[in-house]
Amino acid sequence: MRILKKAVGTMLAALVLAAAVMLGAASPVRAAQEPAQGRDAFEYMSKLDSGVLTGSQSQPDAFVFRGAYGITLGEIKEQDGNRAVQAFYPQTPSASVNDIIKNYITGQISSFNSLHSEGALDIRFDSHYYDANTVSFVFRAKVNGETAEVRAMAFDLTGGARLELAQLFSVGYDYGGELSYRALPKLGVTPGADGYNNFAFDEENLYIYIDKADGGHAELITPIWEFGGNWAAAEYAAKHYRSVLWSADELYQNGADDAYYPVDASAPPGGKWEAGRFLEGVTPVLDNKKYIAITFDDGPDRLRTEKILDAMIEYNAKGTFFLQGHRAAAMPDIVARIHNEGHSVGNHSYNHKQLNAISDEALAFQVLETNKIIEKITGEPVTLLRPPYGESNDKVVNLAKSLNMSIINWDIDPRDWTNYNAQAVASHVIERAQDGSIIILHDNYDTTVEAAAIIIKELTARDFIFVTVGELIEMNAGMKPGMVYRNGKSGN
């Protein structure tokens, strides 16, 4: 098995957002992830019979299945009086994997039949393809139109076995603690004892499915790159990355220039990359300097932001400050200083609302009002948006694109808002810093002020050059409106 190493209050504002959302609207038919070209992909659509799944449940949408690597579609239909069952399931080249899947499906049907004398059971699944040997399936069982269970299974088809989450991480890594830390603020819940094995993954993300106490279901999506060297990627790195003599951990720790960017055999050394592809016709960047972006959220802060600015002057470092609109309005002098000293000023919402969890009108206000405040002070348009908690969705992305803004996340997070040990925060960043990294800090903690000075001093001594986020991305992937960037090398 190979595992990849790799997340206005005015009517006009509402209209801008509505148009952006409409342009990016998704299809109402739920479909499995489409495999990349060249994998002999096919599409199968099954219309549910009008005589099946009747009663209190309205007619479901068509089920769309996209298969690859020899994976085909199985289907079970049953009707007994007022009780109906329709279940779709994948059939793989592995007999033992098929047995595991079939046992799950038949178990769901048996349980439904024993508990219900009438009603409808509908089972469908999504597919997450990694490669010909590694695939995940996410089953969703609905009873009378209500989701009763979400069950994910990841398989190694070559070995014919179901994978456990621990197999995806380096030995000794506390993946349970990491995932619980991510889940609690986002979902208000953490996985139960067995919850960490209700997962799926593909080339980009790890998906964890959590059963909630109220009977609902939550999904935690984490980009694989956020796990850094803790993602068990040594075999993939050896086969697909330029530094073939290094293990995945060594690639991560030593900051190899191309550590996260697959090699295109047709591309010359160096150059710019976008989504893993070499951009032909672009002059390669061949200087050997290391560039890094340090960013600060939640300010400005009357007591602390200016101390950080003083430290940056001492080491001739540039940074990017993502400001909350209401704080920027209250401290225009600090905003002006940030801008006048050559740093970038970005939008961090008006008052730290989670942008992907609010209404269209509230989203428009959070972004446009903050832009208005900052632009009045700096005299320049705001082109950088960092959603609180790094959370966005199609609505946020489409609004950003319509406003000529790029979304900026990060790849180094020392959690300075929970760790008040300045040296520990600084060490976390320094140990992980590499060319193209984007560091996230928060300029409203005394310990962060101290840590920032240590980080800037030490990394400068190690020949890093601190630039703004915009400068970092432009010299590598190139800035595009609506694109989400987690480091300076690529966006998605």
C-alpha positions as CSV (number, residue, x, y, z in Angstrom):
1,M,0.0,0.0,0.0
2,R,1.2,3.5,-0.8
3,I,0.0,6.4,1.3
4,L,0.3,10.0,0.0
5,K,2.0,12.8,2.0
6,K,0.8,15.2,1.3
7,A,-6.9,22.4,3.8
8,V,-23.3,43.9,4.1
9,G,-25.5,44.9,5.3
10,T,-26.5,46.2,1.9
11,M,-28.6,44.6,-0.9
12,L,-25.7,45.0,-3.3
13,A,-23.5,42.8,-1.1
14,A,-26.1,40.2,-0.9
15,L,-26.5,40.2,-4.7
16,V,-22.8,39.9,-5.2
17,L,-22.7,36.8,-2.9
18,A,-25.8,35.3,-4.4
19,A,-24.3,35.5,-7.9
20,A,-21.1,34.0,-6.7
21,V,-22.9,31.1,-5.0
22,M,-25.0,30.5,-8.1
23,L,-21.9,30.3,-10.3
24,G,-20.4,27.7,-8.0
25,A,-23.6,25.7,-7.2
26,A,-23.1,22.0,-7.0
27,S,-25.3,19.3,-8.6
28,P,-28.2,18.1,-6.5
29,V,-27.3,14.5,-7.3
30,R,-24.8,13.1,-4.8
31,A,-22.0,11.4,-6.7
32,A,-18.8,9.6,-5.8
33,Q,-15.5,11.4,-6.3
34,E,-14.6,11.2,-10.0
35,P,-11.3,9.4,-10.6
36,A,-8.6,11.1,-12.5
37,Q,-8.3,10.7,-16.3
38,G,-6.5,7.6,-17.5
39,R,-8.0,5.2,-15.0
40,D,-10.6,3.7,-17.3
41,A,-13.3,5.4,-15.4
42,F,-16.9,4.8,-16.2
43,E,-20.3,6.1,-15.0
44,Y,-23.3,4.1,-14.0
45,M,-26.7,5.6,-13.2
46,S,-29.6,3.7,-11.7
47,K,-33.1,5.2,-11.5
48,L,-34.9,3.9,-8.5
49,D,-38.1,2.0,-9.4
50,S,-41.3,3.9,-8.7
51,G,-42.6,0.8,-7.0
52,V,-39.7,0.6,-4.6
53,L,-39.0,2.8,-1.5
54,T,-42.6,4.1,-1.4
55,G,-44.6,5.1,1.6
56,S,-43.5,8.0,3.8
57,Q,-40.2,8.5,1.8
58,S,-40.3,10.6,-1.3
59,Q,-38.7,9.4,-4.5
60,P,-34.9,9.7,-4.1
61,D,-32.5,11.2,-6.7
62,A,-30.8,8.9,-9.1
63,F,-27.7,7.3,-7.7
64,V,-24.5,8.0,-9.8
65,F,-21.6,5.7,-9.5
66,R,-18.2,6.3,-11.0
67,G,-15.9,3.3,-10.8
68,A,-12.3,2.6,-11.7
69,Y,-9.6,-0.1,-11.2
70,G,-12.1,-2.9,-11.9
71,I,-14.6,-1.8,-9.2
72,T,-18.2,-2.4,-10.3
73,L,-21.6,-1.9,-8.8
74,G,-23.8,-4.4,-7.0
75,E,-27.4,-3.9,-6.1
76,I,-30.0,-5.5,-3.9
77,K,-33.8,-4.9,-4.2
78,E,-36.4,-6.3,-1.9
79,Q,-40.0,-5.6,-1.3
80,D,-42.3,-7.3,1.2
81,G,-45.7,-5.7,1.5
82,N,-45.1,-2.2,2.9
83,R,-41.4,-2.8,3.5
84,A,-38.9,-2.1,0.8
85,V,-35.1,-2.2,0.5
86,Q,-32.7,-0.9,-2.1
87,A,-29.0,-1.2,-1.5
88,F,-26.1,-0.3,-3.7
89,Y,-22.6,-1.6,-2.9
90,P,-19.2,-1.8,-4.6
91,Q,-17.7,-5.0,-6.0
92,T,-13.9,-5.0,-6.0
93,P,-11.3,-7.3,-7.5
94,S,-10.6,-8.7,-4.0
95,A,-12.9,-11.5,-2.9
96,S,-12.1,-11.0,0.8
97,V,-12.9,-7.3,0.6
98,N,-16.2,-8.1,-1.2
99,D,-17.0,-10.5,1.7
100,I,-16.5,-7.7,4.2
101,I,-18.7,-5.3,2.3
102,K,-21.4,-7.8,1.6
103,N,-21.5,-8.8,5.2
104,Y,-22.0,-5.2,6.2
105,I,-24.8,-4.7,3.6
106,T,-26.7,-7.9,4.5
107,G,-26.3,-7.0,8.2
108,Q,-27.9,-3.7,7.7
109,I,-30.8,-5.2,5.7
110,S,-31.3,-7.9,8.4
111,S,-31.4,-5.3,11.2
112,F,-33.9,-3.2,9.3
113,N,-36.1,-6.1,8.6
114,S,-36.1,-7.2,12.2
115,L,-37.0,-3.7,13.5
116,H,-39.4,-2.5,10.9
117,S,-42.6,-4.2,9.6
118,E,-43.0,-1.3,7.0
119,G,-40.9,1.5,5.7
120,A,-37.9,1.9,3.4
121,L,-34.2,1.2,3.7
122,D,-32.0,3.0,1.1
123,I,-28.2,2.3,1.2
124,R,-25.8,4.2,-1.1
125,F,-22.1,4.9,-1.0
126,D,-19.3,7.3,-2.1
127,S,-16.0,6.1,-3.4
128,H,-12.6,7.7,-2.5
129,Y,-9.9,6.5,-4.8
130,Y,-6.2,6.7,-3.9
131,D,-4.8,4.3,-6.4
132,A,-5.4,0.8,-7.9
133,N,-4.6,-0.8,-4.5
134,T,-6.1,1.6,-2.0
135,V,-9.8,2.7,-2.0
136,S,-12.3,3.8,0.6
137,F,-16.1,3.6,0.6
138,V,-18.5,5.6,2.7
139,F,-21.9,4.0,3.1
140,R,-25.0,6.0,4.1
141,A,-28.0,4.0,5.2
142,K,-31.3,5.9,5.3
143,V,-34.5,4.6,6.9
144,N,-37.6,6.4,5.6
145,G,-35.5,9.2,4.3
146,E,-33.6,9.8,7.5
147,T,-29.9,9.0,7.8
148,A,-29.6,6.1,10.3
149,E,-25.9,5.3,9.9
150,V,-22.7,6.5,8.1
151,R,-20.1,3.8,7.9
152,A,-16.7,4.3,6.2
153,M,-14.3,1.5,5.2
154,A,-10.8,1.8,3.7
155,F,-9.2,-1.1,2.0
156,D,-5.9,-2.4,0.8
157,L,-7.1,-4.4,-2.2
158,T,-3.8,-6.1,-2.8
159,G,-3.8,-7.6,0.7
160,G,-7.6,-8.0,0.8
161,A,-7.9,-6.3,4.2
162,R,-9.6,-3.4,5.8
163,L,-7.2,-0.7,6.9
164,E,-6.9,0.7,10.4
165,L,-6.3,4.4,11.0
166,A,-3.0,3.8,12.9
167,Q,-1.6,2.3,9.7
168,L,-1.7,5.8,8.0
169,F,0.5,7.5,10.5
170,S,4.1,7.1,11.7
171,V,4.6,4.9,14.7
172,G,4.1,6.7,18.0
173,Y,2.1,9.6,16.6
174,D,-0.8,10.7,18.7
175,Y,-3.3,10.9,15.8
176,G,-6.2,10.4,18.2
177,G,-5.3,13.5,20.2
178,E,-4.7,15.5,17.0
179,L,-8.1,14.5,15.5
180,S,-9.9,15.2,18.8
181,Y,-8.3,18.6,18.9
182,R,-9.5,19.3,15.4
183,A,-13.0,17.9,15.8
184,L,-14.1,19.5,19.1
185,P,-14.0,23.2,18.0
186,K,-15.4,22.5,14.6
187,L,-18.1,19.9,15.4
188,G,-18.6,20.2,19.1
189,V,-17.9,16.4,19.4
190,T,-14.9,14.0,19.4
191,P,-14.8,10.5,18.0
192,G,-15.8,7.7,20.4
193,A,-13.7,4.7,21.2
194,D,-14.2,3.1,17.8
195,G,-14.8,6.4,16.0
196,Y,-11.3,6.7,14.7
197,N,-11.7,3.7,12.5
198,N,-14.8,5.1,10.8
199,F,-12.7,6.8,8.2
200,A,-11.9,7.2,4.5
201,F,-9.1,8.9,2.6
202,D,-8.0,9.8,-0.9
203,E,-5.1,11.7,-2.5
204,E,-6.1,15.0,-0.8
205,N,-8.0,14.5,2.4
206,L,-8.7,12.3,5.5
207,Y,-12.4,11.9,6.3
208,I,-13.5,11.0,9.8
209,Y,-17.2,10.2,10.4
210,I,-18.5,10.7,14.0
211,D,-21.8,9.5,15.5
212,K,-23.3,12.2,17.7
213,A,-25.2,11.7,20.9
214,D,-28.4,13.1,19.4
215,G,-28.3,10.5,16.7
216,G,-26.9,12.9,14.1
217,H,-23.7,12.4,12.2
218,A,-20.6,14.7,11.7
219,E,-17.8,14.7,9.2
220,L,-14.3,15.9,9.9
221,I,-12.3,16.6,6.8
222,T,-8.5,17.2,7.2
223,P,-6.1,17.8,4.3
224,I,-3.4,15.2,4.4
225,W,-0.6,17.8,4.1
226,E,-1.5,19.1,7.6
227,F,-0.1,16.0,9.2
228,G,3.3,16.7,7.7
229,G,5.9,14.1,8.4
230,N,3.5,12.2,10.6
231,W,1.7,10.9,7.5
232,A,3.2,7.5,6.6
233,A,4.4,8.5,3.1
234,A,7.9,7.1,2.9
235,E,7.1,4.7,0.0
236,Y,5.2,7.3,-2.0
237,A,8.0,9.8,-1.5
238,A,10.7,7.4,-2.6
239,K,8.8,6.8,-5.9
240,H,7.3,10.1,-6.7
241,Y,9.4,12.9,-5.3
242,R,12.6,14.4,-6.6
243,S,14.7,13.7,-3.4
244,V,14.5,10.0,-3.8
245,L,17.2,9.2,-1.3
246,W,15.3,10.8,1.6
247,S,12.5,9.2,3.5
248,A,9.2,11.1,3.9
249,D,10.2,12.3,7.4
250,E,13.5,13.5,6.1
251,L,11.9,15.3,3.3
252,Y,9.6,17.0,5.8
253,Q,12.3,17.8,8.4
254,N,14.9,19.0,5.9
255,G,12.6,21.2,3.8
256,A,13.6,19.8,0.4
257,D,12.5,22.3,-2.2
258,D,10.3,19.8,-4.0
259,A,9.2,17.7,-1.1
260,Y,5.5,18.3,-1.6
261,Y,5.5,18.6,-5.4
262,P,5.4,15.5,-7.6
263,V,8.1,15.3,-10.3
264,D,7.0,15.9,-13.8
265,A,9.5,14.1,-16.0
266,S,9.0,16.6,-18.8
267,A,9.7,19.6,-16.6
268,P,13.2,21.1,-16.2
269,P,14.6,21.5,-12.7
270,G,13.2,24.3,-10.6
271,G,10.3,26.4,-11.9
272,K,6.8,27.0,-10.7
273,W,4.3,24.4,-9.7
274,E,0.5,24.5,-9.4
275,A,-1.6,21.7,-8.0
276,G,1.3,19.3,-8.5
277,R,1.9,20.3,-12.2
278,F,4.8,22.2,-13.7
279,L,3.7,25.4,-15.4
280,E,5.4,25.3,-18.8
281,G,6.7,28.5,-20.3
282,V,7.5,30.0,-16.9
283,T,11.1,31.0,-16.1
284,P,12.4,28.7,-13.4
285,V,13.2,30.1,-10.0
286,L,16.7,29.0,-9.5
287,D,17.9,31.1,-6.5
288,N,18.7,29.0,-3.5
289,K,17.3,31.3,-0.9
290,K,14.6,30.2,1.5
291,Y,11.5,32.3,1.7
292,I,8.8,32.1,4.4
293,A,5.7,34.0,5.4
294,I,4.8,34.8,9.0
295,T,1.1,35.8,9.6
296,F,-0.8,37.2,12.5
297,D,-4.5,36.8,13.2
298,D,-7.2,38.5,15.3
299,G,-5.5,41.9,15.7
300,P,-4.8,44.6,15.8
301,D,-4.0,44.6,19.5
302,R,-3.1,47.9,21.2
303,L,-0.5,46.4,23.6
304,R,1.1,43.7,21.4
305,T,0.9,44.3,17.6
306,E,3.3,47.2,17.8
307,K,5.9,45.2,19.8
308,I,5.8,42.6,17.0
309,L,6.2,45.4,14.4
310,D,9.3,46.7,16.3
311,A,10.9,43.2,16.2
312,M,10.2,42.9,12.5
313,I,12.0,46.3,11.9
314,E,15.1,45.0,13.8
315,Y,15.4,42.0,11.4
316,N,14.1,43.6,8.3
317,A,11.2,41.1,8.2
318,K,7.9,41.5,6.4
319,G,4.7,39.9,7.5
320,T,1.0,39.7,6.9
321,F,-1.6,40.7,9.4
322,F,-5.2,39.4,9.1
323,L,-7.4,41.8,11.0
324,Q,-10.9,41.7,12.4
325,G,-12.9,44.6,11.0
326,H,-14.3,45.9,14.3
327,R,-10.7,46.0,15.8
328,A,-9.3,47.7,12.7
329,A,-12.0,50.3,13.0
330,A,-11.1,51.0,16.6
331,M,-7.3,51.2,16.0
332,P,-6.8,52.8,12.6
333,D,-3.4,54.1,13.6
334,I,-2.0,50.6,14.1
335,V,-3.5,49.5,10.8
336,A,-1.8,52.4,9.1
337,R,1.5,51.6,10.7
338,I,1.3,48.0,9.5
339,H,0.6,49.1,6.0
340,N,3.2,52.0,5.9
341,E,6.0,49.7,7.1
342,G,5.5,47.4,4.1
343,H,3.5,44.6,5.6
344,S,0.3,43.2,4.1
345,V,-3.1,43.7,5.6
346,G,-5.7,40.9,5.1
347,N,-9.3,40.3,6.1
348,H,-10.1,38.0,9.0
349,S,-13.9,38.7,9.1
350,Y,-15.6,41.5,11.0
351,N,-15.9,39.8,14.4
352,H,-14.5,36.3,14.0
353,K,-17.6,34.4,12.8
354,Q,-17.2,31.0,11.2
355,L,-17.9,32.0,7.6
356,N,-19.1,28.6,6.3
357,A,-21.7,28.4,9.0
358,I,-23.6,31.7,8.6
359,S,-26.2,33.1,6.3
360,D,-25.4,34.6,2.9
361,E,-26.2,38.1,4.2
362,A,-24.0,37.6,7.3
363,L,-21.2,36.3,5.2
364,A,-21.4,39.3,2.9
365,F,-21.3,41.7,5.9
366,Q,-18.3,39.9,7.5
367,V,-16.2,40.2,4.4
368,L,-17.3,43.4,2.7
369,E,-17.6,45.5,5.8
370,T,-14.1,44.5,6.9
371,N,-12.7,45.3,3.4
372,K,-14.4,48.7,3.5
373,I,-12.8,49.5,6.9
374,I,-9.3,48.4,5.9
375,E,-9.4,50.0,2.5
376,K,-10.5,53.4,4.0
377,I,-7.3,53.3,6.2
378,T,-4.7,51.9,3.7
379,G,-6.1,53.3,0.5
380,E,-5.6,50.0,-1.2
381,P,-8.0,47.1,-2.0
382,V,-7.9,44.0,0.2
383,T,-6.9,40.9,-1.7
384,L,-6.3,38.4,1.1
385,L,-9.0,36.6,3.1
386,R,-8.3,34.3,6.0
387,P,-11.6,32.7,7.2
388,P,-11.7,32.2,11.0
389,Y,-10.6,28.7,11.9
390,G,-9.5,28.2,8.3
391,E,-13.0,27.1,7.5
392,S,-14.5,27.8,4.1
393,N,-16.9,26.3,1.6
394,D,-18.1,27.0,-1.9
395,K,-20.0,30.1,-0.8
396,V,-16.9,31.6,0.8
397,V,-14.7,30.7,-2.1
398,N,-17.1,32.1,-4.7
399,L,-17.5,35.3,-2.8
400,A,-13.8,35.7,-2.5
401,K,-13.3,35.1,-6.2
402,S,-16.0,37.7,-7.1
403,L,-14.1,40.2,-4.9
404,N,-10.7,39.4,-6.5
405,M,-9.5,37.9,-3.2
406,S,-7.5,34.8,-2.4
407,I,-8.0,32.6,0.6
408,I,-4.9,32.1,2.8
409,N,-4.6,29.3,5.3
410,W,-1.3,27.9,6.7
411,D,0.9,24.8,7.0
412,I,2.7,25.6,10.4
413,D,0.4,26.1,13.4
414,P,2.1,26.1,16.9
415,R,-1.4,26.7,18.5
416,D,-0.1,29.8,20.4
417,W,-3.7,30.4,21.5
418,T,-3.5,27.3,23.8
419,N,0.2,27.1,24.4
420,Y,1.5,30.0,26.5
421,N,5.1,28.9,26.5
422,A,6.9,31.2,24.2
423,Q,9.9,28.9,23.7
424,A,7.7,25.9,22.9
425,V,5.8,27.9,20.4
426,A,8.9,29.2,18.8
427,S,10.5,25.7,18.7
428,H,7.5,24.2,17.0
429,V,7.8,26.7,14.2
430,I,11.6,26.7,13.9
431,E,11.7,22.9,13.7
432,R,9.1,22.8,10.9
433,A,10.1,25.8,8.8
434,Q,10.9,25.3,5.2
435,D,11.0,27.2,2.0
436,G,7.4,28.3,1.1
437,S,5.9,27.8,4.5
438,I,3.1,30.0,5.9
439,I,3.2,30.4,9.7
440,I,0.1,31.3,11.7
441,L,0.3,33.2,15.0
442,H,-2.0,35.4,16.9
443,D,-0.9,38.9,17.9
444,N,-3.0,39.2,21.1
445,Y,-0.9,37.1,23.5
446,D,2.2,38.3,25.3
447,T,3.8,34.9,24.8
448,T,3.3,35.2,21.1
449,V,5.1,38.5,21.0
450,E,8.0,36.9,22.7
451,A,7.8,33.8,20.5
452,A,7.6,35.9,17.3
453,A,10.9,37.7,18.1
454,I,12.6,34.3,18.7
455,I,11.2,32.9,15.5
456,I,12.3,35.8,13.3
457,K,15.7,36.0,14.9
458,E,16.5,32.3,14.6
459,L,15.1,31.7,11.1
460,T,16.9,34.9,9.8
461,A,20.1,33.4,11.2
462,R,19.3,30.2,9.2
463,D,19.1,32.2,6.0
464,F,15.3,32.5,5.7
465,I,13.9,35.6,4.2
466,F,10.5,36.8,5.7
467,V,8.2,38.1,3.0
468,T,4.5,38.9,2.8
469,V,2.1,36.1,1.8
470,G,1.4,37.7,-1.5
471,E,5.1,37.9,-2.4
472,L,5.6,34.3,-1.3
473,I,2.8,32.9,-3.5
474,E,3.7,35.1,-6.5
475,M,7.2,33.8,-6.6
476,N,6.0,30.3,-6.6
477,A,2.4,29.2,-7.5
478,G,1.1,32.6,-8.5
479,M,-1.8,34.3,-6.8
480,K,-5.3,33.6,-8.2
481,P,-8.7,34.9,-6.9
482,G,-10.8,32.3,-5.2
483,M,-7.8,29.9,-4.8
484,V,-7.1,28.5,-1.3
485,Y,-3.4,28.5,-0.4
486,R,-1.9,26.6,2.5
487,N,1.7,27.3,1.6
488,G,3.5,29.4,-1.0
489,K,4.1,26.5,-3.4
490,S,0.6,25.5,-4.4
491,G,-3.1,26.3,-4.1
492,N,-6.3,24.3,-4.6
